[in-house]
Amino acid sequence: MSSELTEEEMRRALFGTPQPEEQISAPLVNEPVEEVVLAKPVVAPAAKKKVAKAFTPRLRVTLRVGNEFEGKMTELIHEADTL
């Protein structure tokens, strides 16, 4: 068996034999475009009642940073309602 393959043989081994693509030109058909009418949805006036807010726990993140090992530290605190 020959260990030297030509480029064409390698292409056939990897991708298979090329099959000729047939170009078929389809006639262009102009279909009538349907008219689209957008209707605004009817919104019923709803009486909004203020609901007492339940207790929401806050997340507090404290970050201590510094430029030197065991040197001056700066503390950053961030509080958020969500994770």
N, C-alpha and C positions, 0 to 999 in steps of 0.2 A: 504494500500500500504506500502510496506516495504521501510524504508528510508536507510537501510543498503544494499549496492550493493557490489557484489564481484568485484574483479579486472577485471575479464573476462567480466562481464556485463557492466562495465564502458567502457572498450575498445570497445565493440560492439556498445554501445550508441554513442561514439565519432567517431569511424572510420568505423562503419558498420561491416557486417560479412566478415571475411576473405575468399577470393576466392582462391582456389589453383591455383598456376601458373603452366601452362604447359610448360615444357622445350622442345622446338623443336630444334633439331640440324640441321641446314641447311648445305647442302653439300657445301664445299668451291669450288668456280669456279674461275679459273685463267683466267681473261679476258686479251686479248692482250692490251698492253699499246701503245697508239699512240705516235709517235715520234713528239716532239714539236721542231720547229725550230724558233728561235727568230731572226728577221731581224731588223737591226738598221734603224731607220727612217732617211730619207734623209733630211738634214738640208740645207735650202737655205741660202747662205750668205746674211745677211741683213746689210745694211749700217746703222750704229747707229749714230744718230744725237744727239748732246747734246742739251737738252731742258733746257731753262732757268728755274731755280727753282723758283716757286712761293713763295711768302711770307708765311711762316708757323708760326703761333702763338706759342709761347712757354708758357708752364704752369710753374709758379713759386709757390712753396709751402714753406711757412715759418713756422717753428715749434719752439716755445719757451718752453724749459723744465727746470725744476729745482728740487732739492731735498728737499728744505725747502719752507714752506709757506711764500710768500712774501720775499723770499731770493734771492740769486744770480741766474740769469737765463742764460741759454745757448741757443743761437739761431742757428738753423739748417736750411739751405736753399737748396732746391732741384729744379732743372730745368729739364723739360722734354718736348719733342716734341709731345708726345701723352699722352692721359689720362692714 
